[in-house]
Amino acid sequence: MNACPYDAIYINPETNTAHKCNFCNHRIDQGLEPSCVIVCPTQAIKVGDLDDPASEVSRIVARDDVAVRAPEQNTKPKVFYRGADQASLDPTRTTIAADGLIWSETTAAHPRLPDGYDDAAVVARTAYATGAHPLTWAAKVSGYLVTKAIAAGTMLVAALLVLLGHADVQATVGVVPPLIAGTFLAVTGVLLVADLKQPARFHYLLTRGNPTSWLVKGAWILMAYAVATGIWWIGGLAGSGSLVEIMAAPTAVLAAATAGYTAYLFAQCEGRDLWQSPLLLPMLLAQAAAAGGAVYTLVDVVADVPESEAAVWVLLGGVLASLALVLVEVTAHGTRQVELAVHDMVAGAQKGRFRIGIVVGMLVPAALAVVALAADTSTLVPALAGLCALVGMWFYEDAYVRAGQSVPLS
């Protein structure tokens, strides 16, 4: 649904499946016009063959001043509006007039611009009020981003410890990391399936999946990563440092793919410009590094982690990189929809979650990590930094996911 920049897809409440206008294909097959054309009392809707230059609609498009919705999305729309000002087709440039939308009913849930956004670009008035759709993605997707970062980051740090020569450390390199990664990978899968409107059809992603969809590609990446961590775990249980060493490189690559593929999945959501940012991929990788370092600081409280300072450095680097990328995101100038979404995240409805994400998830862990590295502290200080990083990460992700869907599309 987030892939449609026209808000034309909806979830049927009876079947829990995605629906959209099918152009009344059952009527078209019989040589009849769509129902909307028939019932329109002013004959304002016309359909025809745009490939036929002699058709009425082709002549209208060629002759008259016409406009399309969201041309910047490059979806090659075939619905043309004759004599319409572009502002009247952009829901971010319209508003309910002070007369209360006279001659019509105004619904309290009508999509509006983010709270507090005052913009002179609003030049058209809303003529038809609709109810707001529930968010397609919310807490489950935010949680999935965090659990996936933990699953990926844990093995990235474990691979780093192998690189530093600790492949033979059975507990905190060979056994515990793949166990943690596998557990959070399973939680990630549960969240993904639970977020589907038809969870029982999850197997369709594998048996009937669209190979160009990153939802399908992501499922295959997660499965490959699960296999790699499983082999690593077997090597750890067997005390085979050589097998762990062999698996370090492919597991690290699959861990990075697990952390980063969501950037391409979000990029397919053409209706949400905030998620099209090229900063999303490095942000996900930085979060995975922070999550992996955080997990190891917590493990270090109860077990002996070799070169535990390395995990603190990874945590510090991850949160600082995340903070730098967020600063670039919120200060850069993007499309109108991006700026509206950023406003909602920073100063609108999501500002509380966003601020907790920045302070608890980035600033506090960075400060605690610096203290832990500068002074000979107990393991509790870096562990507290790691815990704060993970908690704050969820708040930031939740603000980001919700803000991306805050801009009205219709």
C-alpha positions in Angstrom: 0.0 0.0 0.0 2.8 2.4 0.8 4.1 1.8 -2.8 1.1 3.6 -4.3 1.7 7.4 -4.4 -2.0 7.9 -5.1 -3.5 6.2 -2.0 -5.5 4.1 -4.4 -5.0 0.7 -2.6 -6.8 -0.2 0.5 -7.4 -3.2 2.8 -10.8 -4.7 2.4 -12.0 -5.1 6.0 -14.0 -8.3 5.1 -11.2 -10.2 3.4 -8.1 -8.5 4.9 -6.6 -8.3 1.4 -5.4 -5.4 -0.7 -8.0 -4.0 -3.1 -8.0 -1.3 -5.8 -10.1 -0.2 -8.7 -9.8 -2.8 -11.5 -11.5 -0.5 -14.0 -14.6 -2.7 -13.9 -12.8 -5.3 -16.0 -15.9 -7.5 -15.9 -17.8 -4.8 -17.7 -15.0 -3.9 -20.1 -14.8 -7.5 -21.1 -18.5 -7.2 -22.2 -17.9 -4.0 -24.1 -19.4 -1.9 -21.4 -18.1 1.3 -19.7 -16.9 1.3 -16.1 -19.7 2.0 -13.5 -18.2 5.3 -12.5 -18.7 6.6 -16.1 -22.3 5.4 -16.1 -23.4 6.8 -12.8 -21.7 10.2 -13.1 -24.6 12.7 -13.4 -22.5 15.4 -15.2 -20.6 13.0 -17.5 -17.3 14.3 -16.1 -15.6 11.0 -16.4 -14.5 9.7 -19.8 -12.6 6.6 -20.6 -11.0 5.5 -23.9 -8.0 4.1 -25.7 -5.0 6.4 -25.4 -3.2 4.3 -27.9 -5.8 5.3 -30.5 -5.1 8.9 -31.6 -8.7 9.1 -33.0 -10.4 8.3 -29.7 -12.1 11.1 -27.8 -9.8 10.8 -24.8 -6.7 11.0 -27.0 -8.1 14.2 -28.6 -8.8 15.7 -25.2 -5.3 15.0 -23.9 -3.7 16.3 -27.1 -5.9 19.4 -27.4 -6.7 20.6 -23.9 -4.8 21.7 -20.8 -4.5 18.5 -18.7 -2.7 17.6 -15.6 -1.8 14.3 -13.7 -1.3 13.6 -10.0 2.2 13.3 -8.6 4.0 13.5 -12.0 7.3 13.6 -10.1 6.9 9.9 -9.1 7.5 8.9 -12.8 4.7 6.2 -12.7 3.4 7.3 -16.1 -0.2 7.9 -14.8 -3.0 7.5 -17.3 -5.6 9.5 -15.4 -5.8 13.1 -16.8 -7.6 16.0 -15.2 -8.8 18.6 -17.7 -8.4 22.3 -16.7 -7.2 21.4 -13.2 -4.6 23.5 -11.4 -1.7 21.3 -10.2 -2.2 22.6 -6.6 -5.8 21.1 -6.6 -4.3 17.7 -7.3 -1.8 17.8 -4.5 -3.3 17.0 -1.0 -0.3 18.8 0.6 -1.3 22.1 -1.0 -5.0 22.0 -0.1 -6.7 22.7 3.2 -10.2 22.8 4.7 -11.4 26.4 4.4 -12.3 28.5 7.5 -16.0 28.1 6.5 -15.8 24.5 7.7 -16.1 23.0 4.2 -19.6 24.5 3.7 -22.2 22.3 1.9 -20.3 19.2 3.0 -19.4 17.2 6.1 -16.0 17.5 7.6 -14.6 14.3 9.2 -12.4 14.7 12.2 -10.0 12.1 10.6 -9.6 13.9 7.3 -5.9 13.7 6.3 -4.1 17.0 7.1 -0.6 18.4 6.9 1.6 17.5 9.8 0.8 19.5 13.0 2.2 23.0 13.2 3.3 23.2 9.6 2.5 26.6 8.2 3.2 26.8 4.5 2.4 29.5 1.9 2.3 26.7 -0.7 -1.2 25.8 0.5 -3.3 27.6 -2.2 -6.2 25.3 -2.9 -9.2 24.4 -0.8 -10.4 20.9 0.1 -13.6 20.0 -1.7 -14.2 16.5 -0.4 -13.3 15.2 3.0 -12.4 11.6 3.6 -11.5 9.5 6.6 -7.8 8.7 7.4 -6.5 5.3 6.7 -4.9 3.4 9.6 -1.1 3.3 9.3 -0.1 0.5 7.1 3.2 0.1 9.1 3.5 0.8 12.8 5.0 -0.8 15.9 5.6 -4.2 14.4 7.7 -2.8 11.6 9.6 -0.6 14.1 10.3 -3.6 16.2 11.3 -5.7 13.2 13.9 -3.0 12.3 15.4 -3.3 15.8 15.3 -7.1 16.1 16.9 -7.4 12.6 19.6 -4.9 13.6 20.4 -7.0 16.7 20.4 -10.3 14.7 22.7 -8.8 12.1 24.9 -6.7 14.3 25.7 -9.5 16.8 27.3 -11.6 14.1 29.1 -8.7 12.6 30.9 -8.1 16.0 31.5 -11.8 16.3 33.1 -11.8 12.9 35.3 -8.9 14.0 36.4 -10.9 17.0 37.3 -13.8 14.7 39.3 -11.4 12.6 41.1 -10.4 15.8 42.1 -14.0 16.3 39.5 -15.3 18.7 37.8 -18.0 16.6 38.7 -20.6 19.3 36.8 -18.8 22.1 33.9 -21.2 22.3 31.3 -19.5 24.5 31.3 -15.8 23.5 32.4 -16.2 19.9 31.4 -19.7 18.8 28.1 -20.5 20.6 26.4 -17.4 22.2 26.5 -15.0 19.2 24.7 -17.3 16.7 22.3 -18.3 19.4 21.4 -14.6 20.1 21.3 -13.8 16.3 19.1 -16.9 15.6 16.7 -15.9 18.4 16.3 -12.4 17.2 16.1 -13.5 13.6 13.2 -15.7 14.6 11.5 -12.8 16.4 12.1 -10.8 13.2 10.3 -13.4 11.2 7.4 -13.6 13.6 7.0 -9.8 13.5 7.1 -9.8 9.7 4.5 -12.6 9.4 2.3 -11.0 12.1 2.3 -7.7 10.2 0.8 -9.3 7.1 -2.9 -8.8 6.8 -3.1 -12.5 5.8 -0.4 -14.2 7.9 -1.6 -17.7 6.8 -0.5 -16.8 3.2 3.1 -16.0 4.2 4.3 -19.1 2.3 3.1 -17.3 -0.9 6.2 -15.1 -0.6 8.3 -18.2 -1.3 6.1 -20.2 -3.6 4.4 -17.4 -5.6 6.6 -14.4 -4.8 7.4 -11.6 -7.2 11.2 -12.0 -7.7 11.5 -8.2 -8.2 10.0 -7.4 -4.8 12.4 -6.8 -2.0 9.9 -8.3 0.4 10.6 -11.6 -1.4 14.3 -11.0 -1.8 14.5 -10.1 1.9 12.8 -13.4 2.9 15.5 -15.3 1.0 18.3 -13.2 2.5 16.9 -13.9 6.0 16.8 -17.7 5.3 20.3 -17.7 4.0 21.5 -15.8 7.0 19.7 -18.3 9.3 21.6 -21.1 7.6 25.0 -19.4 8.0 24.4 -18.7 11.7 23.3 -22.3 12.2 26.5 -23.6 10.7 28.5 -21.2 12.8 26.7 -22.4 15.9 27.4 -26.0 15.0 31.1 -25.2 14.7 31.0 -23.4 18.0 29.3 -26.4 19.8 31.9 -28.7 18.3 34.7 -26.5 19.4 35.8 -26.2 15.8 37.6 -22.9 15.6 38.5 -23.6 11.9 34.8 -23.9 10.9 33.9 -20.7 12.8 36.8 -19.0 11.0 35.6 -20.3 7.6 32.1 -19.1 8.3 33.1 -15.6 9.4 33.3 -13.9 6.0 30.1 -15.3 4.4 28.2 -14.8 7.7 29.4 -11.2 7.9 28.3 -10.5 4.3 24.9 -12.0 4.9 24.6 -10.1 8.2 25.2 -6.8 6.3 22.6 -7.9 3.7 20.2 -8.7 6.4 20.7 -5.3 8.0 20.6 -3.4 4.7 18.0 -5.0 2.4 15.2 -3.0 4.1 16.6 0.1 2.5 15.7 -1.3 -0.9 12.3 -2.5 0.4 11.5 0.9 1.7 12.7 2.4 -1.5 10.0 0.5 -3.4 7.4 2.5 -1.4 7.1 5.1 -4.0 4.3 6.9 -2.1 6.6 7.7 0.8 9.4 10.1 -0.2 11.1 10.1 3.2 12.0 6.4 2.7 13.6 7.1 -0.7 16.6 8.7 0.9 20.1 7.3 0.0 21.0 7.7 3.6 18.7 4.9 4.7 21.2 2.1 3.8 24.2 3.5 5.7 21.8 4.3 8.6 20.7 0.7 8.8 24.2 -0.6 8.7 25.3 1.9 11.4 22.3 0.8 13.6 23.4 -2.9 13.1 26.9 -2.0 14.3 25.4 -0.2 17.3 23.1 -3.0 18.1 25.9 -5.6 17.8 28.2 -3.6 20.1 25.3 -3.2 22.5 24.6 -6.9 22.6 28.2 -7.7 23.4 28.4 -5.1 26.2 25.4 -6.9 27.8 27.0 -10.3 27.2 30.2 -9.1 28.8 28.4 -8.6 32.1 27.8 -12.4 32.5 30.6 -13.9 30.4 34.2 -13.2 29.5 34.2 -11.4 26.1 37.7 -11.3 24.5 38.8 -7.7 23.8 35.6 -6.3 25.1 36.8 -2.8 24.3 36.3 -3.6 20.6 32.6 -4.0 21.2 32.4 -0.7 23.0 34.3 1.0 20.1 31.8 -0.6 17.6 28.9 0.7 19.8 30.4 4.2 19.9 31.1 4.2 16.2 27.6 3.0 15.4 25.7 5.5 17.5 27.9 8.4 16.3 27.4 7.4 12.7 23.7 7.2 13.3 23.6 10.6 14.9 25.6 12.1 12.0 23.2 10.6 9.4 20.1 11.8 11.3 21.6 15.3 11.4 22.1 15.2 7.7 18.6 13.9 7.1 16.8 16.5 9.2 18.8 19.5 7.9 19.0 18.6 4.2 16.4 20.0 1.8 14.3 17.4 -0.1 11.0 17.2 -1.9 8.0 18.8 -0.3 6.8 15.5 1.0 10.2 14.8 2.6 10.2 18.1 4.4 6.6 17.6 5.6 7.6 14.1 6.9 10.7 15.4 8.6 8.7 18.2 10.2 6.3 15.7 11.6 9.2 13.6 13.0 11.2 16.5 14.5 8.5 19.0 15.5 5.1 17.3 14.9 3.3 14.3 16.2 6.4 12.1 16.4 8.7 14.6 18.1 8.4 12.8 21.5 9.5 9.4 20.0 12.2 11.2 18.0 13.7 13.0 20.9 13.8 9.9 23.0 15.5 8.1 20.1 18.2 10.8 19.8 18.8 11.3 23.5 18.4 7.8 24.9 19.5 6.0 21.8 22.5 8.1 20.6 23.7 10.8 23.0 23.6 8.9 26.3 25.2 5.7 24.8 27.9 7.8 23.2 28.7 9.6 26.5 28.7 6.3 28.5 30.9 4.6 25.9 33.4 7.4 26.0 33.5 7.2 29.8 33.9 3.4 29.6 36.8 3.7 27.2 38.5 6.6 29.0 38.3 5.1 32.5 38.7 1.6 33.8 35.0 1.2 34.6 33.1 -1.9 35.5 31.2 -3.8 32.8 28.0 -2.1 34.0 28.8 1.2 32.4 29.1 -0.1 28.8 26.2 -2.4 29.4 24.0 0.5 30.4 25.2 2.3 27.2 24.2 -0.8 25.2 20.8 -1.0 26.8 20.1 2.6 26.2 21.1 2.3 22.5 18.7 -0.6 21.9 15.8 1.1 23.7 16.4 4.4 22.0 16.7 2.7 18.6 13.1 1.5 18.8 11.8 5.0 19.6 13.7 6.5 16.7 12.6 3.8 14.3 9.0 4.2 15.4 9.2 7.9 14.8 10.8 7.4 11.4 8.3 4.8 10.3 5.2 6.8 11.4 6.5 10.1 10.1 7.1 8.6 6.7 3.4 7.8 6.5 2.1 11.1 7.9 1.9 13.0 4.7 -1.5 12.7 3.0 -1.6 11.2 -0.5 -5.2 11.9 -1.3 
